[in-house]
Amino acid sequence: MQIEDDKTKDIQTVEQVQEIPISQIHPFEGHPFKVMDDELMQQTVDSITQFGVLNPVIIRPDEDGYEMVSGHRRLRASELAGKDTIPAICRNMTDDEAIILMVDSNLQRESLLPSERAWAYKLKMDALKHQGKRLDLWYKLQGDYFIPCLVLEEVDTQPIGMWGRKHLRYIKEHRPTLYADLLTSGKLSSYLAEVDNQAKEMFDLLVKQMAEKQGITEQLKAQDQMLWVRRLNNIRNAAEEVVNAEVIFA
């Protein structure tokens, strides 16, 4: 059959973007992320209607045609826009490889429900276990949802100073996706060390520049030590606010 010949060609030309009939693509089995026909979906439909699908979806071949791995929302939006085909990259992937890619391509979305994020983490951790990655995973109840708690053996361990620890608290609370990605990839320590060094260098430079501009010198210290301490504390506080805004809480 012509369709089978085309499919064989698709598999052989991995990473080549091709127009695949939407009717031949089905959702990923156990896909944890809801695809909703909401306002954001309508914006995607409008964009596809005007410009087409700019970012190809990623699929893998199976006995029923193709299984969607990354791009469920683009697939739905293309259907609503009346498209018959969608640009896609066809990859031969194991179940574990497909799960990890599917989860990673969706976790950066801020609109995910806590239940979706928790189930996605579970899928990814199970897949990593199958691949022989060393990790520990358990869940704790927060509100109405079980949230995954995971511990990985980090490849890189570096000492983290005050600024890095402050940034760590921030990303744990306000940027959980970034924190989880750094943790699962074993790059958390090196990332925090880099932030810590950047913040320290900025802070020291700001204090030096402000002190010179405001005349906070050793001569002032000798003349009036209390005044020197007050002014120095003021510029240190001001420098800390700048570092917090531009590095720590950015």
N, C-alpha and C positions, 0 to 999 in steps of 0.2 A: 504494500500500500504506500501511496505517496507520503501520508502522514508519518508512517514508520520510517521511511527513508529520510525525511526531514529531521525526525527526532534523532536518528543515528548521527546525522551530520552535526546536529546541535551538540551532542555529547562529545564529539571528536574535537569541536572547535571551542574548547573551554575558554572562558573569559572574553570571548567575542560577543559583542552586543548584537542581539537578533530580535526581530519582531516575532513574538510568540502569540498564537491565538489565545485570548483570554479564556475561552471555553475549555482549553486543555489544562488550565492551571487550577489546582484545588488548594485550600488552606493547609497550613502545617498542622499535623495531628497533635492535639494537646496544646495548641497555641494559647498562651495565657492572657494575651492582650486583647481587650475588646475593641472592635472596629465599629464605631458609632457614626450614624448619619447626623452629625451635629453641625454647628457653625464652622468649626475648623475643617470638617470634611467638605463643606460647601466651598470654602476658600480653596481647598485643594482641587476640587472639581473645576472651579473657575480658572485656576491656573493651568490645569491640564487642557481645558478647552481652548485657552488662548495660546499656550506655548508648547503643549504636549508634555510627556513625562521626561523631565530633564535628567533624573537620576535613575538609571535602570534598576529594576528589581533583581533579586537573586533567587533562582529556582534550582531544584535538582530533579533529575528524571526518576520516575518510578513506573510501575506497571499500569497505572491509571492515567499517565500523561506526565504532568509535572507537579511537584509539590512546592508551594511557596515557602521560602525561607526568610527572606527579608523584603518587605514591600507590601504587606497586606492592605494598608491604607491606600497606597497608590493603586493597587489592583481594584479595590472597591470604587475609588474615585474615577478610575478609567471606565468602569462599568457604568457609573452614573453619568459620565460625560458622553456615553454612547460609542466608546471606542471598541473595536473588534480585536485589536492586538495591543501588546504592550512591549516596550523594549526591555529585554531581560538578558542576564548572564546565567548560563546554565553550568552548574558545577556538579561533579560527582563527589558527594560527601557522605561520610558515615553519619549515623543518627546522632552521635555525640558531637561531631563537628558542626552539624546543622543546628543542633540545639544551642550550642555556644554562640554561633553567629547570630541566630535568631534573637537570643536574649540580649547580646551586646549591642545589636543595632536598634534596640528599643528602650534600653534602660536609661538613656539620656533624656527621654521625654519627661518633662516635669508634670505632665497631666496624668501620669499613671496613678492608679488607686493603690493604696497600701497592700491590699490583697493581691493585686496583679504583680507588684514588685516582689512581694514575699514568695509567691509561687514561681516567679521567674528565677529568683535566686536559687530556689530549691532545684529547679531543673538544671541550672548551670552547675551547681555543686555536684549533683549526681553524675552529670556528664564528665566533670573533671575527675571524679573518683574513678569512673570507668577508664579514663585515660591514664590512671596511675598517679595523679597529682596528690601530694600529701596535704591533707587539710582536716580540720575538725569542724563540724557543723551541728548546731542545735538551734532550737527555737524558744523564744520567750514571748509571753502574751503581753501586748501593748494595746490597751483599749479592747477593740473587738477583733484584732488581728494577731496572728502569730508572725513575728518578725524574725528572720534568720540572724543568728549570731555565729560568726565564723572566725576561725583563727588559722592563719597560714604561717608556715615557716618562711620568713622573709629571706630572700637571697642576699639583699644588702641591708646591713644594720649600721647606722651611723648615729653618733651622739646628736641629740636634738636640744637646742637651747630654748630660751623663754619664748622667742618669737615663733618658733616652729611648733611648740606645744600649744600656744594660743591659737595658731592657725588650725591645728589638729582639732581642737574643740569646736572651732567654727565649722569646718567641713563636715564633721560628724553630725552636727545639728542642722545645718542649713544646706549642705551640698552632699547628701548621702550617696548619690550616684557616683560622684567623683571619689568619695572616700572608699566605697566598695570596689570600684575599678582599680584604684591604687593598691588596695589591700590584696585583692585576688591576683593581681599581676606581680606582687612582690616588690613594688616600687615605692611603697609608702615612705620608708625611711629616707631614701635618697631625695624624694620630692620635698619632704619636710626640712631636710638639711639644706637644700637649695633655697627654700623660702626663708629659712632662718638666717642664712648668710646674706641674702639679698636685703632682708629687713634690717639686719644689724648694720650693714654698710650704709644703707640709706639713712638710718637714724644717726650714726656717727657723723656723717657728712652734713646733715641738716643742723645738728647741734653746733658743729664747728662753724658753719656759715652764719648761723643766727648769732652766735657769740661774737664773731668778728664784727658783724653789722651793728650789734647793739653795744659794742665796747666792753664786753665782759672779759676782762683781761686779768693777767696775774697781778698787774699793778692795782686794779680795783680790789682784788682779793686781799692784797696787803693793806690797802687803805681802809676797807670796810668789808670784813669777811661775811657778816650777816647779809648785807646787801648783795654781795656776790653770790651767796648761796640761793637767795630768793630769786634773783634774776636767772641764774642757771637752772633752777627747778622749773621756772616758767617756760624757758625755751625747750627744756627736755619734755615737758608736758605737751607743748605745741608740736614738737617733732614726733612724739609718739602718736598724736592724733593723725598726722599726715601718713605715717607708716601704716597705721591701722587701716586707714581709708584706701590707700593705694596698693597695699600688699596683703595684709593679714585678712581683711574682710572683703577683699575684692573677688 
